[in-house]
Amino acid sequence: MEVLIWGTGNMARLHSARLARRTDVTITAVISRRGGGEPLPGASGTRILAGPEELETLPRRPDLAVICLPSDLHRSATEALMGRVPHILCEKPAALSLEDAIAMADRAEQTGTTLAVAQVLRSWDAYEALSHRLTAGRERLHTLTLWRRQPRPDWSDGGWLADPKRSGGVLFDLAIHDVDYVVSLFGPPERVEASEGPGGESVTLFLRYPTFCAVLYASWCLPSGFASGLEAGVEAAFTDELIRFDSRLASDRWRRYTPQGMEEECFPTWDPYGRQIDTLLEELRGGRSPGRLDIRTVLPALAVCQQAEQLISG
């Protein structure tokens, strides 16, 4: 399979490294408006294109394009590739509005393009392991609490990540991971409540379901240079037990608390970004849709984020 990568930033390097591990994948081209620079992993000597219009100069069209651009460019980039590349994987969020994401999904259908979105938490080992416990124990679930925090993302090219007009801010860049996780498991909530911290550096969401509430907190407020870079966790309070996963404590186990005491439970671990790529390629090779990576599966989470944004802005 021949792959095109559009972008040269951190996420482009991450996806390139995972693709380079596969013997059945060749990174044939990189679109970079700035030209050269340090090559992506596994892409040394690869053709550098100035834009999608130069795809016509390649000996063969790529089978898959991976879009790793600032979020405000996702719609225009995907639509520029539709009709030129049969399969597209776009980094999250799919777009900064539900309307744009729906338009992208509709355009993909019209052009016969497979359009997938990289909501990587769906492939994350700890969260995938916990999802089975959550869905099986839904009737016993009282409160589901998820948190995600990191230093302000000033490392991005031109500071675009820290610019809400380009990234969607902490809500669409960070909180959307946990929103998508909850909504993909339980469907849209009955009610959404949202508030924003000082300077828009943090958000708190309450997703209310008939029998439980999901509380989500996302923040860019960790001090710069914080050792772990990103902290994330989830706590599920059931009628008879509490399960807590905290990335600060361990990446391969959670703690389970019952009236009898506390015990640790380990779960299988894997590289979530590699698993995401492997799952997508397996579906595409089998002639199937991208399944849970399909853009239409992320629309409910985008709808919740957009509703939260409107509540915050008043």
ROPADREN-878835 format. One line per field, with one value per residue: residue in one letter; x, y, z of N, C-alpha, C in turn. Coordinates in steps of 0.05 Angstrom, whole numbers, padded with zeros to 5 digits, m for minus. Atoms other than C-alpha are relative to their C-alpha. Layout:
BEGIN
tiza: c(A/...)
n.px: c(X/...)
n.py: c(Y/...)
n.pz: c(Z/...)
ca.px: c(X/...)
ca.py: c(Y/...)
ca.pz: c(Z/...)
c.px: c(X/...)
c.py: c(Y/...)
c.pz: c(Z/...)
This chain:
BEGIN
tiza: c(M/E/V/L/I/W/G/T/G/N/M/A/R/L/H/S/A/R/L/A/R/R/T/D/V/T/I/T/A/V/I/S/R/R/G/G/G/E/P/L/P/G/A/S/G/T/R/I/L/A/G/P/E/E/L/E/T/L/P/R/R/P/D/L/A/V/I/C/L/P/S/D/L/H/R/S/A/T/E/A/L/M/G/R/V/P/H/I/L/C/E/K/P/A/A/L/S/L/E/D/A/I/A/M/A/D/R/A/E/Q/T/G/T/T/L/A/V/A/Q/V/L/R/S/W/D/A/Y/E/A/L/S/H/R/L/T/A/G/R/E/R/L/H/T/L/T/L/W/R/R/Q/P/R/P/D/W/S/D/G/G/W/L/A/D/P/K/R/S/G/G/V/L/F/D/L/A/I/H/D/V/D/Y/V/V/S/L/F/G/P/P/E/R/V/E/A/S/E/G/P/G/G/E/S/V/T/L/F/L/R/Y/P/T/F/C/A/V/L/Y/A/S/W/C/L/P/S/G/F/A/S/G/L/E/A/G/V/E/A/A/F/T/D/E/L/I/R/F/D/S/R/L/A/S/D/R/W/R/R/Y/T/P/Q/G/M/E/E/E/C/F/P/T/W/D/P/Y/G/R/Q/I/D/T/L/L/E/E/L/R/G/G/R/S/P/G/R/L/D/I/R/T/V/L/P/A/L/A/V/C/Q/Q/A/E/Q/L/I/S/G)
n.px: c(00017/m00016/00012/m00007/00004/00002/m00009/m00027/m00003/m00003/00018/m00010/m00023/00010/00012/m00020/m00016/00016/00002/m00027/m00005/00014/m00015/00018/00006/m00022/00007/m00009/m00001/00008/00007/m00010/m00001/m00026/m00022/m00017/m00001/m00007/00019/00016/m00009/00008/00006/m00025/m00001/00027/00007/00013/00018/00008/00029/00013/00001/m00024/00003/00001/m00027/m00009/00004/00026/00013/m00001/00024/00009/m00012/00003/00000/m00010/m00002/00017/00027/00017/m00005/00007/00021/m00010/m00020/00013/00015/m00019/m00011/00021/m00002/m00028/m00010/00025/00003/m00012/00001/m00003/m00004/00023/00028/00006/00004/00006/00029/00015/00009/m00023/m00005/00022/m00006/m00022/00011/00017/m00018/m00014/00018/00005/m00024/m00008/m00024/00001/m00010/m00002/m00010/m00018/00007/m00017/00008/00015/m00019/m00018/00002/00013/00028/00015/00005/00020/00026/00016/00011/00020/00025/00012/00009/00013/00023/m00011/m00018/00011/m00014/m00024/m00016/m00024/m00016/m00021/m00013/m00027/m00008/00010/m00015/m00013/m00021/00009/m00010/00015/00018/00028/00015/00009/00019/00026/00011/m00012/00001/00025/m00006/m00003/00024/m00002/m00026/m00006/00024/00014/m00008/00017/00028/00004/m00001/00026/00023/m00002/00009/00027/00017/00002/00012/00026/m00005/m00028/m00007/m00028/m00011/m00027/m00017/m00011/m00015/00007/m00021/00011/00029/00013/00026/00017/00017/00019/00015/00022/m00007/m00026/m00011/m00028/m00012/m00024/m00016/m00023/m00014/m00027/m00010/m00024/m00023/m00017/m00022/00009/m00015/00016/00011/00029/00012/00028/00010/00029/00009/00028/00012/00023/00013/m00015/m00029/m00010/m00023/m00014/m00025/m00014/m00024/m00023/m00007/m00007/00013/00008/00017/00017/00005/00028/00006/00025/00000/m00021/m00027/m00009/m00017/m00008/00005/m00016/00014/m00019/m00008/m00009/m00003/00026/m00002/m00005/00024/00019/m00009/00004/00028/00009/m00010/00013/00026/m00002/m00009/00022/00021/00022/m00001/m00019/00013/00002/m00015/00014/00006/00027/00001/m00010/00018/00013/m00018/m00003/00025/m00002/m00020/00011/00019/m00014/m00012/00022/00007/m00022/m00001/00025)
n.py: c(m00024/m00024/m00019/m00028/m00014/m00029/m00013/00008/m00005/00022/00022/00012/00017/00023/00018/00010/00021/00024/00011/00009/00026/00020/00008/m00002/m00028/m00018/m00028/m00008/m00029/m00017/m00027/m00020/m00026/m00013/00014/00021/00004/00027/00019/00016/00027/00018/m00015/m00012/00001/m00001/m00024/m00022/m00014/m00026/00001/00023/m00001/00013/00029/00009/00005/00025/00023/00013/m00015/00014/00014/m00011/m00025/m00006/m00029/m00008/m00029/m00014/00010/m00017/00007/00028/00003/m00008/00019/00026/m00004/m00003/00026/00018/00003/00005/00022/00014/00003/m00022/00000/m00027/m00003/m00012/00005/00000/m00028/m00017/m00003/00023/m00005/00006/00029/00013/m00006/00018/00027/00001/m00001/00025/00018/m00008/00006/00027/m00001/00009/m00022/00008/m00021/00012/m00004/00022/00011/00025/00022/m00001/00025/m00002/m00008/00021/00021/m00010/m00003/00025/m00001/m00021/00007/00022/m00009/m00026/m00002/m00005/m00024/m00025/m00023/00005/m00025/00002/m00025/m00001/m00026/m00003/m00028/m00014/00010/m00021/00012/00004/m00018/m00025/m00002/00003/00016/m00017/m00019/00013/m00002/00020/00027/00004/m00003/00024/00017/00017/00013/00018/00012/00017/00028/00013/m00003/00021/00026/00004/00000/00025/00023/m00002/m00016/m00028/m00003/m00014/m00029/m00008/m00024/m00006/m00025/m00004/m00013/m00026/m00001/00022/00020/00026/00003/00021/00008/00020/00014/00013/00023/00006/00013/m00008/m00025/00000/m00026/m00002/m00023/m00002/m00024/m00007/m00016/00011/m00018/00006/00018/00021/00024/00020/m00011/00003/00018/00007/00021/00005/00013/00010/00007/00018/00003/00018/m00001/m00024/00007/m00025/00000/m00025/00003/m00007/00022/00023/00000/00027/00011/m00019/00008/00006/m00003/00012/00001/00019/m00012/m00009/00018/m00010/00018/m00007/00005/00000/m00026/m00002/m00027/m00007/m00012/00022/00016/m00015/00003/00028/00005/m00013/00014/00026/m00005/m00008/00022/00019/m00013/m00008/m00028/m00002/00008/m00020/m00023/m00015/m00027/m00004/00009/m00021/m00023/m00005/m00013/m00028/m00014/m00006/m00021/m00024/m00009/m00010/m00026/m00020/m00005/m00016/m00027/m00014)
n.pz: c(00000/00002/m00019/00001/m00025/00004/m00025/m00009/m00029/m00019/00006/00025/m00007/m00015/00019/00019/m00014/m00002/00027/00009/m00013/00015/00025/00023/00004/00009/00000/00027/00003/m00023/00008/m00019/00013/m00005/00014/m00013/m00029/m00010/00011/m00018/m00004/00021/00025/00011/00029/00011/00015/m00014/00018/m00010/m00004/00011/00029/00010/m00001/00027/00009/m00011/00018/m00008/m00021/m00026/m00009/m00025/m00008/m00029/m00002/m00026/00003/m00020/00001/00017/00028/00005/00021/00027/00008/00008/00025/00022/00007/00009/00029/00006/m00017/m00007/m00028/m00015/m00030/m00009/m00029/m00014/00005/00028/00007/m00023/m00003/00009/00028/00018/m00001/00016/00028/00008/00002/00024/00023/00002/00012/00028/00016/m00004/m00016/m00028/m00017/m00027/m00019/m00019/m00029/m00009/m00026/00005/00003/m00023/m00015/m00025/00004/00013/m00021/m00019/00013/m00004/m00027/m00001/00014/m00014/m00026/00003/m00019/m00027/00001/m00011/00011/00015/00000/00018/00000/00020/m00003/00010/00002/00024/00023/00014/00016/00027/00020/00000/m00023/00008/m00019/m00022/00011/00002/00026/00017/m00012/m00015/m00028/m00016/00004/00024/00002/m00022/m00011/00019/m00004/m00020/00010/00019/m00014/m00014/00019/00016/m00017/m00011/00017/m00008/m00027/m00001/m00005/m00002/m00014/00005/m00010/00009/m00019/00007/00024/00018/m00001/m00010/00003/m00015/00013/m00013/00019/m00017/00011/m00018/m00026/m00010/00010/00007/m00006/00016/m00004/00017/m00007/00009/m00023/m00013/00004/00024/m00006/m00018/00007/00014/00024/00000/m00020/00006/m00017/00000/m00025/00002/m00026/00001/m00026/m00018/00005/00013/00016/00006/00016/m00001/00015/m00017/m00018/00016/00026/00007/m00020/m00015/m00027/m00005/m00028/m00009/m00029/m00010/00002/00027/00015/00026/00022/00024/00025/00022/00010/00027/00011/00011/00026/00018/00002/00016/00028/00008/00003/00025/00023/00002/00011/00027/00017/00002/00016/m00018/m00010/m00023/m00025/m00021/00007/00020/m00010/m00010/m00028/m00018/00001/m00025/m00018/00009/m00007/m00028/m00003/00010/m00019/m00023/00008/00000/m00028/m00012/00011/m00008)
ca.px: c(00000/00027/00015/00016/00025/00002/00040/00108/00093/00091/00029/00057/00121/00081/00039/00098/00137/00079/00070/00145/00142/00098/00131/00069/00069/00111/00108/00112/00101/00095/00058/00094/00083/00151/00190/00247/00268/00281/00250/00194/00210/00210/00204/00277/00283/00208/00179/00161/00101/00079/00005/m00047/m00047/00023/m00003/m00012/00064/00070/00078/00018/m00034/m00028/m00076/m00082/m00071/m00059/m00076/m00037/m00051/m00079/m00151/m00180/m00151/m00180/m00242/m00206/m00149/m00194/m00238/m00177/m00156/m00224/m00224/m00149/m00137/m00188/m00176/m00163/m00145/m00154/m00126/m00177/m00218/m00250/m00269/m00283/m00358/m00409/m00433/m00363/m00356/m00424/m00404/m00339/m00377/m00427/m00372/m00335/m00397/m00408/m00336/m00332/m00277/m00265/m00257/m00233/m00217/m00160/m00197/m00141/m00172/m00217/m00154/m00120/m00106/m00129/m00193/m00211/m00202/m00245/m00299/m00321/m00329/m00368/m00418/m00428/m00438/m00478/m00538/m00492/m00454/m00466/m00412/m00358/m00302/m00249/m00192/m00138/m00087/m00022/00020/m00003/00015/00062/00107/00064/00087/00069/00033/m00030/m00050/m00056/m00099/m00172/m00190/m00144/m00147/m00215/m00180/m00177/m00248/m00236/m00162/m00162/m00232/m00257/m00217/m00259/m00324/m00316/m00299/m00362/m00409/m00382/m00398/m00465/m00491/m00510/m00527/m00596/m00566/m00499/m00472/m00406/m00362/m00295/m00236/m00199/m00171/m00204/m00147/m00193/m00263/m00310/m00368/m00425/m00457/m00521/m00551/m00615/m00579/m00510/m00469/m00403/m00358/m00302/m00245/m00192/m00137/m00076/m00057/00001/00066/00110/00162/00121/00156/00099/00076/00006/m00035/m00100/m00145/m00215/m00253/m00317/m00359/m00407/m00456/m00408/m00339/m00296/m00246/m00192/m00140/m00088/m00032/00012/00012/00016/00001/m00015/m00063/m00121/m00139/m00204/m00234/m00288/m00311/m00259/m00201/m00160/m00130/m00093/m00115/m00068/m00093/m00059/m00020/m00003/00016/m00051/m00027/00001/m00063/m00104/m00064/m00066/m00141/m00153/m00108/m00139/m00208/m00186/m00150/m00212/m00253/m00293/m00311/m00265/m00316/m00308/m00259/m00310/m00323/m00397/m00382/m00349/m00407/m00444/m00382/m00372/m00445/m00433/m00370/m00406/m00463/m00414/m00379/m00446/m00462/m00394/m00399/m00470)
ca.py: c(00000/00068/00124/00200/00242/00315/00352/00348/00363/00319/00278/00268/00241/00196/00166/00160/00120/00071/00063/00053/m00009/m00045/m00084/m00076/00000/00051/00125/00151/00226/00281/00346/00404/00476/00493/00443/00402/00399/00338/00277/00239/00171/00120/00174/00190/00205/00209/00259/00326/00358/00430/00413/00362/00386/00356/00286/00281/00279/00214/00148/00119/00152/00136/00086/00123/00195/00214/00287/00317/00392/00446/00430/00490/00461/00391/00403/00439/00388/00326/00355/00372/00299/00268/00241/00238/00188/00132/00128/00184/00183/00252/00271/00290/00331/00318/00391/00450/00448/00394/00426/00420/00348/00329/00364/00324/00259/00275/00294/00230/00190/00230/00217/00145/00163/00126/00179/00158/00200/00185/00187/00146/00137/00084/00043/00059/m00004/00021/00053/m00005/m00054/m00010/m00001/m00074/m00064/00000/m00026/m00091/m00054/00005/m00009/m00005/00057/00120/00168/00166/00217/00229/00279/00300/00355/00380/00443/00496/00470/00525/00475/00472/00505/00578/00565/00542/00491/00546/00588/00570/00595/00543/00485/00495/00506/00458/00434/00409/00392/00357/00346/00315/00252/00237/00264/00216/00158/00168/00182/00123/00077/00105/00148/00222/00246/00272/00338/00374/00425/00461/00514/00544/00563/00629/00648/00588/00543/00489/00462/00420/00382/00344/00293/00270/00202/00172/00132/00163/00225/00231/00287/00309/00356/00379/00430/00464/00488/00441/00481/00485/00430/00384/00317/00273/00320/00293/00264/00227/00182/00154/00134/00092/00091/00032/00013/m00040/m00021/00036/00027/00080/00086/00140/00148/00179/00114/00060/00050/m00024/m00031/00001/m00001/m00033/m00014/m00055/m00062/m00117/m00071/m00050/m00094/m00079/m00110/m00112/m00110/m00124/m00065/m00043/00018/00053/00092/00029/m00009/00046/00043/m00034/m00035/00015/m00021/m00088/m00060/m00027/m00088/m00129/m00080/m00059/00009/00036/00014/00052/00099/00123/00198/00189/00153/00217/00264/00253/00273/00335/00353/00349/00392/00443/00446/00455/00511/00547/00539/00568/00627/00642)
ca.pz: c(00000/m00020/00030/00025/00088/00088/00143/00177/00250/00312/00291/00221/00251/00298/00242/00195/00247/00255/00180/00170/00216/00166/00109/00065/00067/00029/00043/m00028/m00018/00034/00022/00055/00036/00064/00023/00054/00126/00169/00135/00169/00199/00143/00090/00074/00000/m00008/m00058/m00027/m00059/m00052/m00055/m00075/m00147/m00154/m00141/m00216/m00223/m00183/m00222/m00184/m00141/m00067/m00036/00030/00052/00125/00141/00199/00193/00239/00254/00217/00152/00158/00115/00058/00058/00057/00003/m00039/m00037/m00051/m00121/m00120/m00064/m00049/00026/00076/00151/00182/00250/00303/00309/00242/00239/00284/00272/00264/00199/00168/00190/00160/00096/00094/00106/00051/00002/00017/m00001/m00065/m00088/m00065/m00015/00050/00104/00173/00235/00283/00351/00382/00451/00419/00407/00474/00514/00582/00556/00511/00569/00614/00562/00570/00645/00634/00584/00622/00688/00661/00706/00767/00745/00786/00762/00709/00716/00663/00665/00616/00627/00599/00594/00545/00475/00454/00417/00354/00290/00295/00360/00323/00377/00429/00382/00393/00324/00293/00342/00374/00440/00498/00483/00412/00421/00488/00517/00453/00468/00530/00500/00442/00489/00530/00472/00431/00490/00514/00457/00462/00533/00553/00576/00570/00619/00609/00641/00625/00669/00670/00602/00569/00592/00621/00611/00653/00622/00654/00607/00640/00624/00654/00708/00714/00701/00664/00689/00642/00657/00608/00620/00591/00661/00679/00689/00627/00625/00669/00672/00647/00592/00593/00650/00639/00678/00688/00750/00748/00811/00813/00868/00895/00869/00844/00787/00776/00720/00728/00678/00732/00772/00718/00645/00648/00706/00744/00817/00839/00906/00941/01013/01020/01002/00941/00888/00823/00757/00697/00626/00559/00531/00461/00420/00408/00348/00316/00332/00301/00236/00235/00245/00189/00140/00156/00141/00077/00051/00064/00022/00083/00112/00167/00219/00284/00251/00200/00203/00215/00281/00309/00292/00358/00398/00355/00367/00442/00437/00395/00444/00501/00463/00454/00528/00547/00500/00524)
c.px: c(00018/m00015/00011/m00005/00000/00006/00027/00004/00001/m00018/00008/00023/m00010/m00012/00020/00016/m00015/m00003/00026/00006/m00011/00015/m00018/m00008/00024/m00011/00012/00002/m00008/m00007/00009/00003/00027/00023/00014/m00002/00007/m00021/m00016/00011/m00010/m00005/00025/00001/m00027/m00005/m00014/m00016/m00009/m00030/m00013/m00001/00025/m00001/00000/00028/00011/m00005/m00026/m00012/00002/m00026/m00013/00014/m00005/00004/00007/00006/m00015/m00029/m00018/00004/m00010/m00021/00012/00020/m00013/m00015/00018/00011/m00022/m00001/00028/00012/m00025/m00006/00015/m00003/00007/00004/m00025/00007/m00005/m00003/m00006/m00030/m00013/m00008/00023/00004/m00021/00005/00022/m00010/m00017/00017/00015/m00018/m00004/00024/00010/00026/m00005/00012/m00002/00012/00015/m00007/00014/m00008/m00016/00018/00020/m00005/m00017/m00030/m00016/m00006/m00022/m00028/m00018/m00012/m00023/m00026/m00013/m00012/m00016/m00022/00010/00016/m00014/00013/00025/00015/00024/00015/00024/00013/00029/00009/m00012/00017/00013/00021/m00008/00011/m00016/m00019/m00030/m00017/m00012/m00019/m00027/m00013/00010/m00003/m00027/00004/00000/m00024/00003/00027/00003/m00025/m00014/00008/m00020/m00030/m00006/00000/m00027/m00023/00001/m00009/m00030/m00019/m00002/m00014/m00027/00004/00030/00002/00030/00008/00029/00016/00011/00017/m00005/00020/m00010/m00030/m00009/m00027/m00014/m00018/m00019/m00016/m00023/00008/00027/00009/00030/00011/00027/00015/00025/00014/00027/00016/00024/00024/00017/00024/m00007/00010/m00016/m00011/m00030/m00009/m00029/m00009/m00030/m00006/m00030/m00010/m00026/m00013/00017/00030/00008/00026/00014/00025/00012/00027/00025/00010/00010/m00015/m00012/m00019/m00018/m00003/m00030/m00005/m00027/00000/00021/00028/00006/00017/00006/m00006/00015/m00017/00021/00007/00010/00004/m00026/00001/00006/m00025/m00021/00006/m00006/m00029/m00011/00009/m00012/m00028/00001/00009/m00022/m00023/m00023/00002/00019/m00013/m00001/00018/m00014/m00008/m00028/m00002/00009/m00019/m00014/00018/00005/m00025/00000/00020/m00011/m00021/00013/00013/m00021/m00008/00021/m00001/m00026/m00018)
c.py: c(00025/00022/00028/00012/00030/00013/m00011/00005/m00025/m00024/m00013/m00019/m00026/m00021/m00012/m00022/m00026/m00013/m00013/m00028/m00023/m00006/00003/00028/00015/00028/00012/00030/00013/00027/00019/00026/00013/m00015/m00020/m00001/m00028/m00020/m00014/m00028/m00018/00013/00013/m00005/00000/00026/00020/00016/00026/00001/m00023/00000/m00014/m00031/m00012/m00007/m00026/m00023/m00014/00017/m00016/m00014/00014/00027/00004/00030/00007/00030/00013/m00005/00017/m00006/m00027/m00002/00006/m00021/m00027/00003/00003/m00027/m00019/00000/m00005/m00024/m00015/m00002/00022/m00005/00029/00001/00012/00030/00000/00028/00016/00007/m00025/00003/m00007/m00030/m00015/00005/m00018/m00028/m00003/00001/m00026/m00021/00006/m00008/m00028/m00002/m00012/00021/m00009/00022/m00014/00008/m00023/m00012/m00026/m00024/m00001/m00024/00003/00006/m00022/m00023/00009/00002/m00025/00000/00021/m00008/m00024/00008/00026/00004/00006/00025/00024/00024/m00009/00026/m00005/00027/m00003/00028/m00001/00029/00013/m00008/00021/m00011/m00003/00021/00026/00004/m00005/m00016/00017/00022/m00012/00002/m00021/m00028/m00007/00002/m00026/m00019/m00019/m00014/m00022/m00014/m00019/m00029/m00014/00002/m00023/m00028/m00006/m00003/m00025/m00024/00002/00016/00029/00002/00014/00030/00005/00026/00005/00027/00001/00014/00026/m00001/m00023/m00023/m00027/00000/m00023/m00005/m00021/m00012/m00018/m00021/m00007/m00011/00007/00026/m00004/00028/00001/00026/m00001/00027/00002/00013/m00013/00019/m00009/m00017/m00022/m00027/m00019/00010/00000/m00019/m00005/m00023/m00002/m00015/m00007/m00008/m00016/m00002/m00017/00000/00026/m00009/00026/m00007/00027/m00003/00008/m00023/m00024/00000/m00027/m00013/00022/m00011/m00004/00000/m00012/00001/m00018/00012/00008/m00022/00013/m00022/00009/m00007/m00001/00028/m00002/00029/00009/00012/m00022/m00017/00014/m00003/m00029/m00006/00012/m00015/m00027/00003/00007/m00022/m00021/00011/00009/00029/00001/m00005/00023/00024/00018/00027/00003/m00010/00022/00024/00005/00014/00029/00016/00008/00023/00027/00012/00012/00027/00022/00007/00018/00029/00015/00006)
c.pz: c(00000/00015/m00005/00028/m00006/00027/00008/00029/00017/m00008/m00026/00005/00015/m00019/m00019/00013/00001/m00027/m00009/00012/m00017/m00026/m00025/m00006/m00010/00001/m00025/m00003/00026/m00012/00022/m00015/00003/m00013/00017/00030/00008/m00010/00022/00003/m00023/m00027/m00012/m00030/m00013/m00015/00018/m00020/00013/00006/m00013/m00030/m00012/00002/m00028/m00011/00011/m00020/00005/00022/00026/00006/00024/00004/00030/00004/00029/m00001/00023/m00005/m00018/m00030/m00008/m00023/m00028/m00010/m00009/m00026/m00024/m00009/m00010/m00030/m00010/00015/00010/00030/00015/00030/00008/00030/00013/00007/m00030/m00011/00025/00003/m00010/m00029/m00020/m00001/m00016/m00029/m00011/m00004/m00026/m00025/m00004/m00014/m00030/m00018/00003/00016/00028/00017/00030/00017/00022/00029/00015/00026/m00004/m00003/00023/00018/00026/m00003/m00014/00020/00019/m00013/00003/00028/00002/m00012/00014/00027/m00001/00021/00029/00002/00011/m00013/m00015/m00003/m00017/00001/m00019/00002/m00008/00001/m00025/m00024/m00017/m00020/m00030/m00019/m00001/00023/m00006/00020/00022/m00009/m00004/m00028/m00020/00010/00013/00030/00015/m00003/m00023/m00002/00021/00011/m00019/00001/00019/m00008/m00020/00013/00013/m00020/m00018/00016/00006/m00018/00011/00028/m00002/00003/00002/00016/m00003/00013/m00008/00022/m00009/m00026/m00020/00000/00011/m00005/00018/m00012/00018/m00022/00016/m00015/00020/00027/00011/m00013/m00007/00004/m00014/00006/m00018/00004/m00013/00022/00014/m00005/m00024/00009/00020/m00009/m00018/m00027/m00001/00022/m00008/00018/m00002/00026/m00004/00027/m00004/00027/00019/m00004/m00013/m00015/m00009/m00017/00001/m00013/00016/00017/m00016/m00026/m00008/00020/00011/00028/00004/00030/00006/00031/00013/m00002/m00029/m00012/m00028/m00021/m00024/m00025/m00023/m00010/m00028/m00007/m00012/m00028/m00022/m00004/m00018/m00030/m00010/m00004/m00025/m00025/m00004/m00012/m00030/m00019/m00004/m00016/00017/00007/00024/00027/00020/m00005/m00021/00010/00012/00029/00020/00001/00026/00020/m00008/00007/00029/00005/m00010/00019/00025/m00006/00000/00028/00013/m00010/00006/m00023)
